[in-house]
Amino acid sequence: MKKIELLAPAGNFEKLKTAFLYGADAAYLGGDAFGLRANAGNFSDDEIVSAVKLAESLGKKVYVTMNIIARDGDIDSMMKYAGFLQKAGVHGIIVADLGVFMKLRKYYPKMPLHVSTQANNLNSETVDFYISNGASRVNLARELSLSEIGGINCNLILRHPELSERDEPYLEAFVHGAMCMAFSGRCMLSDYLAGRSSNRGDCAQPCRWSYAIMEEKRPGEYFPVEESDRGTFLFNSKDLCMIEHIPELAQNGVGSLKIEGRMKSEFYTATTVRAYRIALDAYMANDGRYGKDKVFMDELISEILSCSHREYYTGFYFGGKGEQINSSSSYVRNTDFLGIVESSEKCVDAGSFDVTVTVKGPFKEGEKLEVISPGSSSFTSITVSNLRNGDGLPLSIANVPMMKVKINATVDIPAGSFIRRRKSAAEQ
């Protein structure tokens, strides 16, 4: 069985470190320009150099987005930037524009090029064109079903039998995260309504706005459309989740499982990457728990539900036509993200550890909380004990964001662990 890559989003350097710490094999990120997430933290040139060094020290990879739909005025700057990326040693550039792809192929023939889902990769001929012209990988359109992906893979292998011997993935697909209501993300709504182009990385997400009807002879009088007294979210898509279907993806030729979410939090990155890492490892090891043990799968799904998300579905993979949420564009989650563990030191009293935490949300002395840690397939329960500030003074509550506090724990909690509070059903 070939190794399957777990590909994670990295909106900034901290999220990159979190993605690697929690089990991603590779991460994709954007530089200061030419990517489709202009409002993510993104990476300076120096940070990209550091990202590559970090990845290689861990045996992992970094791919950089240059997937805007380019205009003539962009091309020279994009080629210059690609030269920097090659010198920095990035492991691949993600592109969507055919002209940019061909020019990069000409000027940087040794640079691995990954074709973005924005290129509308919907059929065997398109995918074959890119592979035949030197693409290392094609990210398939989200609108494809599993059977269509399987057909594309079979046709590719017939035309390029050497692909079956390759260790590196040649087909990539999104498995988790936000879905776009427009075909392969090519949308003009944001440009029209907000003057911000989604095709150049600056989407205002008008598909998530609340809409109502106005009759032309009654200007200013708005009529909601059934589902909510706040209006109807006509274009608001559910989120994708394929954690239960890794075998089907692999069997149809998908070699890289891509998680969406460069704009999401570190907690989202840690939680989703960790859950998919556990699922993927169980599948690769032919572990009977995956797909057969309901408790195991329920635990993975519970983890996926613990961070912010919209209602989940399986997208178009099983022949669906997309699904909307008409009552709200709000996120839901069943936990609150409270802090990140910076260090843990054994106390003089051998029965406890002194744990330093960076506060992300308020928690109190005596509260029972949960901890997820890198490399662990289960969470740990702790009770907040001996809560203190940086000077060692006792606190009843830690409620200042980014403040560093100390607590005592009966178990050693690794640096990089995330502390959360489980919500009650009424709070969710």
N, C-alpha and C positions, 0 to 999 in steps of 0.2 A: 504494500500500500504506500503510495506517495505521500510525503508530508504535505499537509494543507497549511497554508499561511493564514495567520490571524492578523488582519490589517486594521489598525486603530487610528482614530483622528487625534491630531495634536494641534490645538488652537494656540498654544504658547509653550514655552519651555517647561513649565511645571507640569502641564498636561502630558507633554512628551515623556518626561521622567516617570509620571504615574502610569502611562500606557505600557512602558517597558517593564516597570516594576511589577505590574499585575498580569503580565504574560503575553503581551503583543509580540509577534515576530517582526513586525515592521510598523511604521507609522507614516502617515501622509500629512503634510503641512504646507502652509503658504508662506511665501516671502512677502516683501513689501509691496509687490505689484504682480499683476497678471494672473491672480488666482480668483476663484469664485466665492471667496469669503473675505471681502474687503474689510469687514467689521470684526473679524476675529482678532485675537491678539497679534497673531502672525509673528514672523521671525525676521530679525535684522540679518544682514550678511554675516556678521560675527556670530550670531546665534546659530545660523545654519552650519557654519564651520564647526561649532561646538556640538551641534546635534549629530553631525556625522561622526565625530570623534566618540561621542557617547555611545551611539549605536554600534560602532565597530568594536568598542571595548566590551560590548555585551553580546557580540555575534548577531546583531540585528541590523535592520535596514531603514533608510529614510528616503521617501519619495517626495518630490516638491511639485506643487501644482503650478502649471502655466496654462490653465484651461479656459481663459476668456475666449470669446468669439472676437478675434482680432480684426482691426482695421489697418490700412496701410501705414498710418502713423505709429502703429505699435511695433511693427515687425523688426526694425533695426534695434530698438531697445530690448526686445525679447531675445534676439540673437546674442546681444551683448550679455544679457543676464544669464542666458544658457551657458555662455562661456565661463562665467563665474561659477555656476553650479557644477560644471564639469571639473573645474579646478578644485572646488571644495570637496569633490568626491562623492556627491549624492548618488544614490543607487538607482535612480530613475527619475524622469520628468514626466508629469501627467499633462497631456495635451488634448485639446478638443477640435481645434481648427485644422482643416486639411492642409491649407497653405503653410501654416506654422509647422505642422508635422513634416511635410516634405522638405522644408528649408532646414529644419533641425537635422533631418536624416542626412542632408547633403553636407552641412558644415560640421556636424558632430556625429560622425557615423558610429562611433563606439559608445555613445550615450544610450542606455536603455530608455526606450520611449514607451509609456503606457497610455493607451488611448482612453480618454475619459468617457463616461456614460453620456456626457453632453454631446458626443458625436453621433448619437442615435444609432448605436450598434445593434441593429434589430435582425439582421439576416446573415446567412453564410457568406454571401458575396462581399458584403461590407467587411466582415471580420477577416475573410481571406485576403482582401485587398491590403488591409493594414499589416497582417502577418507577412504577406508576400513582399511588402515594401519595407520590412525591417522592424516592425513594432515588436517589442518584447512581450507585450500583454495587451489585452483588450478588456475593458470594463464594460460588461454587457448592459444594454438598456434595461431599466427597471420594469418595462412593460412586457418582458418576455415570460413565458411559462417555462416550467422545468422541462417539459417535453420538447419545446422549441430550442432550449439551451442544449439538450441532449442531441438534437438534430444538427445544430451548428457544430458541436464538438465532433460528431461522427464525420461530417463533411470535411472539417479541418484535418482530422487524422488521415482521411483518405488522400487529401491533397498534400499534406505535410507529415508523412509518417514519422519523421524525426521528432515531432513534438511528443510522441508517446514515450520517448526515452529521456525527455528533458526533466530535470529536477525542479526547475523554476516554473511557477504557474504561468500559463499563457491565457487563461480565462479567469476573470475576476467578476464578482457580483456583490452587490449590497445585500446584507443579511439583517441589518438592524438600523432603526432610526427613522427620521422624518422622511415623508414622501412628498413629492411635488405634484400639484394637480395638473401641471402642464406636461406635455410630451417630452420625456427625457430632460426636464428642467428648462426647456426653451420657452420662456414666458415673456410677454410684453406688458403684462398688467402693471408691474411695478414702475416701469418706464413711463407708462401712460398716466397712472394715477399719482405717482410720487416723484417723477423725474429721476428715478434711480434705476439703473439698468441691472437686471438680474444676470444678463449675459456678460456683464463686466464685473460681477462680484459684489454688487451693491443692492441686493434685493431687499425691499421694505416689507416683504411677506403680506401683500394685500389679500392673498388667499386665506389668511387667518383673521381678517377683519369681519366685523358683523355688518350684514347688509339688510336693507329693508326696501319696500316698494314705495315709490312716490308717483301719484297720478298727476299728469301734466297740468290739469286745471286746478289742482290743489297744491301749489308749491309750498314746501316747508312742512307738509303734513305727511308723516312717515307711517307706513303700515307694516308691522312685523309679519313674518311669513311662518305662522304656525308654531314652530318648535319652542320658541322662547320669547318672553316678554322683552328681551334685549335684542331681538332680531334673529336672523338665520345665517349661519356660517356656511354659505353656499358651496365654497370651494375647499373647505377645511378637511384635509385628508387625515385618516388614521395613521399611526406609526407602524412601521414594519418590524416584525419579530419572527426570525426563522430558527430560533435556538432548538426547537424540537425536530428540525428537518435537515440537519447537517448531512446525514447519509444520502438523502435524495440529491442534495446539491453536489456532493462529491461524486456520486455515481453518474451524474450528467456532465462531468468534466470541469466543474468549478474548482479551481486550485487555490484561490485566495478569497477569504470571507471578509468583506469590508463593512466596518461599522461607521455609520454616519454620525457627525456630532462635533465638529471643531468649535462650534459656538457654545457647546454645553459645558457643564462644570467639571472640575476634577473628580468630584464624587461620581458623576455620571460615567466618566472615563473609567475610573477604578471598578465600578460596579459591573458595567456591561462587559468590559474586557475580561474581568475575573470570571464571570458566569460563562462566557463563550469559551474561555480557556479550559475551564473544567469540563464543559460539554465536549469540546473538540478532543481533549486528551482522552476522555472516556471512549469516544468513537474510535480514535486512532489505535487505542490499546485493545479494541474489541471487548471493552468492558461491558458486561451484561447489564450494568445499571442503566446505560444510556438506551433509551427507547423501550426498556422492559421493566425497570423499577419505577413505579409511579411516584414513590416517595422522593427518589432522587430527582426526577423531572420536576415534580412540584416544588422542590427546594430551589432548583435553578430558576424556574419561572417566578417564584417569590422574590428572588434576588433581582431579577430584571424589573419587577414591579416596584422595587424599593426606591428607584430614582425617578426623577421627573419624566413623564411620558404622556402621550395621548393614548387613547385606546388602541391596543395592538391588533394587527391582522397579518396575513401572510402575503399581502400584496397581490401580484399577478401570477405568482408561481404556480398556483393550482387552477389557473384559468379564469380567475376573477377579473372584473372590469374596474377595480378600484372601489374604495369605500370612503364615504365622508362622515364627519361628525357634525351634525347640523345645529346642535344646541349650544356649543361653546367651543372656543379655541384654547381654553385653559389646559394647563398640564395637571396631571394627578400623580401622586406618589404615596407610598405607605410608610415612609420614614422621613425624619428630619436629619439633615447632615449637620453635625455639631462640632467636629474638630478633626485635625490631622495630628497623629503622634510624631513628634520630632525625635525623641530618644527615650530609652528605658534603661534604668540603672538599678542594679541589685542594692537593696538597703542593707544597712548593718544587720538589721533583723532579717535573717535569711528567708523568712516566709513572705516577703513582699518586695515590690519593685517601685521605684520612684519614676513616674512617667511624666514627661513634658509634652504638653498638648498646645497647638495653635488653635485658638477658638474660632469657629465658623458660625456657631449658633449657640444660644444660651442653654446652659445645663446647671443643675444644682447639686449641692452636697447631698449624698444619700440616694440619688437617682439610680435606677437600674437601666443600663444602656447596652448596646451591642457594638462589637468591634469586628470589622473585616480586615484581614491582613494578607499581604502578598504571599503567594504560595500555599495558602490554606484553603481547603475546600469547604470549610464550615466557619460560622461566626462564633465569637466568644462573648459570653455575657459578663459584664462587670458591674459593680456598684461603686459610684463615685465616693471616694473616701479620702479624707485629709486634703480637701481642695484648698490650694494656696496660690497666691500671686508670685511674681518673679522674685520678690524680696522675702518670700517664705511666710507672709502674713496670711492668716486664715480668711477664706471667702465662703459666703453662703451660696453665691451664684457666680458663674463665669458668664458674663454677658457683653463683653467688649470685643467686637470682631478683631481678629488678628492678634489679640492679647495672648501672651504665653503664660500658661498656668501649669501647676503640678498637681498630680493626684497619686494616690497609692493604689496599687493593684496586686492581687495575689498571684497573677501570672505575668510572665514577661511578654510585653506587647511590642512587636517589631516596629522600628521607624518606618513611616510611610503607611501605617494602618489608619483606617478611617473609623471615626466614632459616630454612631447614629442612634436615633431614638425611634423605636417602633411606634407608629400611630395606632390608635384604636380604630375600629371600623367606622365609628361616628365621625372621626377626625379626617378620614381620607376623602 
